[in-house]
Amino acid sequence: MKFVSVKADVGGKMKNRELLLCEKCNRNDVVQPYNAYLTVYLALCLTVILSLFLALIDGTRRNGARLEAEIVTDIGLQSIMAEYHRELMKQYNLFAIDASYGTALCTKANTEAHLMKYLNKNLNYEDVFLSNTLYRDFLGLKPEQAELKKISILTDEGGAVFRRCAVEAIKSDVGLDLLKEVRGWMETIEVNGLEEGKEEKQKQEYDAQIKEIEDVEIDNPTDGLEEKKKRGILKLVTEKDANLSQNIIYTDNLIMGRMQQGQVNRGNMEYDAQSDMERMTEKFIFQEYLLQYMGRYGEEHEEDALCYQIEYLIAGKNSDMENLQSVANRLCALREAANAMYLLSDKTKREEIKVAAELACMLALSPQLIPIVEGVILLAWAYAESIYDVKSLLAGGKVPLIKDEKSWHYSLSAALEGDLQDQTKDGGGLTYKDYLRIFMMLADTDTITARAMNMVEADMRKTPGNAAFRLDGCYDAVEAYIRIGSSYGFQYEITRQKSYH
């Protein structure tokens, strides 16, 4: 076989062509020409196409890996947020991650470990059917780091985060018309000084002045009432068969005590400042949350650490009896001031007081004592009426903030004799719950918040598996930094923030 050059007619033109001749054949048997330009063309095209395909495959792998890394990150964060404390949600409608997970160790490393577990689980193909036989991991992703860069703890900002979460839990259910009413009640109390408690002190001064006068023997017309007062407020305002709670809590290891000692976990989220109106509205909605989710006298939660929780928020004592007594005394003092103010404005009742004072002083031949005895009788009458008011409120009745002739109950003779066992009757005005609203609005917000957190911790620790529960280990928002690498040589860094609001 060999090539020879010959003239050939190609398209009407004579051109040189190389022909392949067979040596064993007749020299006149010529093999047709062989054209190789198609093979070269396909080789060049395939090189370009394969390069394009490989680039597309690599781009698909990278973008697919990025998409899967973001999806797995979101799933992982949603998974740890789904591990909210069930009892906290059940009792107080608050959503928060318990970083202790039922153990005595409360640290964000626990939550990071849970997040890493979910990332690994969602990037693992071992649970896919016949994964080793039928499939290959096209992306080769594996989590390298999961760190919580920022956390928001319920106890941050002195409990402001806890307060904000509580407001969010009930915000849509509370109308602000009630806030206007409460502000009106508070204004009446502040303008008239009903919370100053000066009436009882004034009564004691009057009694002392009467005793100091020598050579005068006068029967104090309020002695019968004074004997009743010695029995204590709770025996006067509750029924004889009332089964009062004897519960006691120890607050040394609760959140309020740990905050005072600086032994609490702290988050590092930033929070927006509030205007005065926003703070007022938040305080009102927060106290409505507390009134809805915590017990009080007449609406006790028997399973809680204290039965009179709202009274604890106001008084801050360690026992139910002390808290109820403190609130009843405060309520009685407020009602006494309001009743004294009404007696001073009622001409008919002022005349009754004057006649009684004159009679007592004439019998003692001491007309100079008439003004003092008038004051004693007026305050005693106001006190007797306040006992009736508090008793009515604790029995579920209503008492107006400022009384009138129709809402007045005791006669002067009944008040001076100390006859305070009358049955209460329904009337118009404010309920016991309304008066608690007033006391809470008058209290310091941070103090009420800290005591509320004490109650939450104490209640949670009574539930199974939560003996070491800490409110400063509960996260309501997290910001996570996640790094995911690939066996194909690239990695992704993702920062995400998740919260319950």
Secondary structure in CASP SS format (residue, H / E / C, confidence):
PFRMAT SS
TARGET T0000
AUTHOR 0000-0000-0000
METHOD secondary structure of the structure
MODEL  1
M C 1.00
K E 1.00
F E 1.00
V E 1.00
S E 1.00
V E 1.00
K E 1.00
A E 1.00
D E 1.00
V E 1.00
G C 1.00
G C 1.00
K E 1.00
M E 1.00
K E 1.00
N E 1.00
R E 1.00
E E 1.00
L E 1.00
L E 1.00
L E 1.00
C C 1.00
E C 1.00
K C 1.00
C C 1.00
N C 1.00
R C 1.00
N C 1.00
D C 1.00
V E 1.00
V E 1.00
Q C 1.00
P C 1.00
Y C 1.00
N C 1.00
A C 1.00
Y H 1.00
L H 1.00
T H 1.00
V H 1.00
Y H 1.00
L H 1.00
A H 1.00
L H 1.00
C H 1.00
L H 1.00
T H 1.00
V H 1.00
I H 1.00
L H 1.00
S H 1.00
L H 1.00
F H 1.00
L H 1.00
A H 1.00
L H 1.00
I H 1.00
D H 1.00
G H 1.00
T H 1.00
R H 1.00
R H 1.00
N H 1.00
G H 1.00
A H 1.00
R H 1.00
L H 1.00
E H 1.00
A H 1.00
E H 1.00
I H 1.00
V H 1.00
T H 1.00
D H 1.00
I H 1.00
G H 1.00
L H 1.00
Q H 1.00
S H 1.00
I H 1.00
M H 1.00
A C 1.00
E C 1.00
Y E 1.00
H C 1.00
R H 1.00
E H 1.00
L H 1.00
M H 1.00
K H 1.00
Q H 1.00
Y H 1.00
N C 1.00
L C 1.00
F C 1.00
A C 1.00
I E 1.00
D E 1.00
A C 1.00
S C 1.00
Y C 1.00
G C 1.00
T C 1.00
A C 1.00
L C 1.00
C C 1.00
T C 1.00
K H 1.00
A H 1.00
N H 1.00
T H 1.00
E H 1.00
A H 1.00
H H 1.00
L H 1.00
M H 1.00
K H 1.00
Y H 1.00
L H 1.00
N H 1.00
K H 1.00
N H 1.00
L H 1.00
N C 1.00
Y C 1.00
E C 1.00
D C 1.00
V C 1.00
F C 1.00
L C 1.00
S H 1.00
N H 1.00
T H 1.00
L H 1.00
Y C 1.00
R C 1.00
D C 1.00
F C 1.00
L C 1.00
G C 1.00
L E 1.00
K E 1.00
P E 1.00
E E 1.00
Q E 1.00
A E 1.00
E E 1.00
L E 1.00
K E 1.00
K E 1.00
I E 1.00
S E 1.00
I E 1.00
L C 1.00
T C 1.00
D H 1.00
E H 1.00
G H 1.00
G H 1.00
A H 1.00
V H 1.00
F H 1.00
R H 1.00
R H 1.00
C H 1.00
A H 1.00
V H 1.00
E H 1.00
A H 1.00
I H 1.00
K H 1.00
S H 1.00
D H 1.00
V C 1.00
G C 1.00
L C 1.00
D H 1.00
L H 1.00
L H 1.00
K H 1.00
E H 1.00
V H 1.00
R H 1.00
G H 1.00
W H 1.00
M H 1.00
E H 1.00
T H 1.00
I H 1.00
E H 1.00
V H 1.00
N H 1.00
G C 1.00
L C 1.00
E C 1.00
E C 1.00
G C 1.00
K H 1.00
E H 1.00
E H 1.00
K H 1.00
Q H 1.00
K H 1.00
Q H 1.00
E H 1.00
Y H 1.00
D H 1.00
A H 1.00
Q H 1.00
I H 1.00
K H 1.00
E H 1.00
I C 1.00
E C 1.00
D C 1.00
V C 1.00
E C 1.00
I C 1.00
D C 1.00
N C 1.00
P C 1.00
T C 1.00
D H 1.00
G H 1.00
L H 1.00
E H 1.00
E H 1.00
K H 1.00
K H 1.00
K C 1.00
R C 1.00
G C 1.00
I H 1.00
L H 1.00
K H 1.00
L H 1.00
V H 1.00
T C 1.00
E C 1.00
K C 1.00
D C 1.00
A C 1.00
N C 1.00
L C 1.00
S C 1.00
Q C 1.00
N C 1.00
I E 1.00
I C 1.00
Y C 1.00
T C 1.00
D C 1.00
N C 1.00
L C 1.00
I H 1.00
M H 1.00
G H 1.00
R H 1.00
M H 1.00
Q H 1.00
Q C 1.00
G C 1.00
Q C 1.00
V C 1.00
N C 1.00
R C 1.00
G C 1.00
N C 1.00
M C 1.00
E C 1.00
Y C 1.00
D C 1.00
A C 1.00
Q C 1.00
S C 1.00
D H 1.00
M H 1.00
E H 1.00
R H 1.00
M H 1.00
T H 1.00
E H 1.00
K H 1.00
F H 1.00
I H 1.00
F H 1.00
Q H 1.00
E H 1.00
Y H 1.00
L H 1.00
L H 1.00
Q H 1.00
Y H 1.00
M C 1.00
G C 1.00
R E 1.00
Y C 1.00
G C 1.00
E E 1.00
E C 1.00
H C 1.00
E C 1.00
E C 1.00
D C 1.00
A C 1.00
L C 1.00
C C 1.00
Y C 1.00
Q H 1.00
I H 1.00
E H 1.00
Y H 1.00
L H 1.00
I H 1.00
A H 1.00
G C 1.00
K C 1.00
N C 1.00
S E 1.00
D H 1.00
M H 1.00
E H 1.00
N H 1.00
L H 1.00
Q H 1.00
S H 1.00
V H 1.00
A H 1.00
N H 1.00
R H 1.00
L H 1.00
C H 1.00
A H 1.00
L H 1.00
R H 1.00
E H 1.00
A H 1.00
A H 1.00
N H 1.00
A H 1.00
M H 1.00
Y H 1.00
L H 1.00
L H 1.00
S H 1.00
D C 1.00
K H 1.00
T H 1.00
K H 1.00
R H 1.00
E H 1.00
E H 1.00
I H 1.00
K H 1.00
V H 1.00
A H 1.00
A H 1.00
E H 1.00
L H 1.00
A H 1.00
C H 1.00
M H 1.00
L H 1.00
A C 1.00
L C 1.00
S C 1.00
P H 1.00
Q H 1.00
L H 1.00
I H 1.00
P H 1.00
I H 1.00
V H 1.00
E H 1.00
G H 1.00
V H 1.00
I H 1.00
L H 1.00
L H 1.00
A H 1.00
W H 1.00
A H 1.00
Y H 1.00
A H 1.00
E H 1.00
S H 1.00
I H 1.00
Y H 1.00
D H 1.00
V H 1.00
K H 1.00
S H 1.00
L H 1.00
L H 1.00
A C 1.00
G C 1.00
G C 1.00
K C 1.00
V E 1.00
P C 1.00
L C 1.00
I C 1.00
K C 1.00
D C 1.00
E C 1.00
K C 1.00
S C 1.00
W C 1.00
H C 1.00
Y C 1.00
S C 1.00
L H 1.00
S H 1.00
A H 1.00
A H 1.00
L H 1.00
E H 1.00
G C 1.00
D C 1.00
L C 1.00
Q C 1.00
D C 1.00
Q C 1.00
T C 1.00
K C 1.00
D C 1.00
G C 1.00
G C 1.00
G C 1.00
L E 1.00
T C 1.00
Y H 1.00
K H 1.00
D H 1.00
Y H 1.00
L H 1.00
R H 1.00
I H 1.00
F H 1.00
M H 1.00
M H 1.00
L H 1.00
A C 1.00
D C 1.00
T H 1.00
D H 1.00
T H 1.00
I H 1.00
T H 1.00
A H 1.00
R H 1.00
A H 1.00
M H 1.00
N H 1.00
M H 1.00
V H 1.00
E H 1.00
A H 1.00
D H 1.00
M H 1.00
R C 1.00
K C 1.00
T C 1.00
P C 1.00
G C 1.00
N C 1.00
A C 1.00
A C 1.00
F C 1.00
R C 1.00
L H 1.00
D H 1.00
G H 1.00
C E 1.00
Y E 1.00
D E 1.00
A E 1.00
V E 1.00
E E 1.00
A E 1.00
Y E 1.00
I E 1.00
R E 1.00
I E 1.00
G E 1.00
S E 1.00
S C 1.00
Y C 1.00
G C 1.00
F C 1.00
Q E 1.00
Y E 1.00
E E 1.00
I E 1.00
T E 1.00
R E 1.00
Q E 1.00
K E 1.00
S E 1.00
Y C 1.00
H C 1.00
END
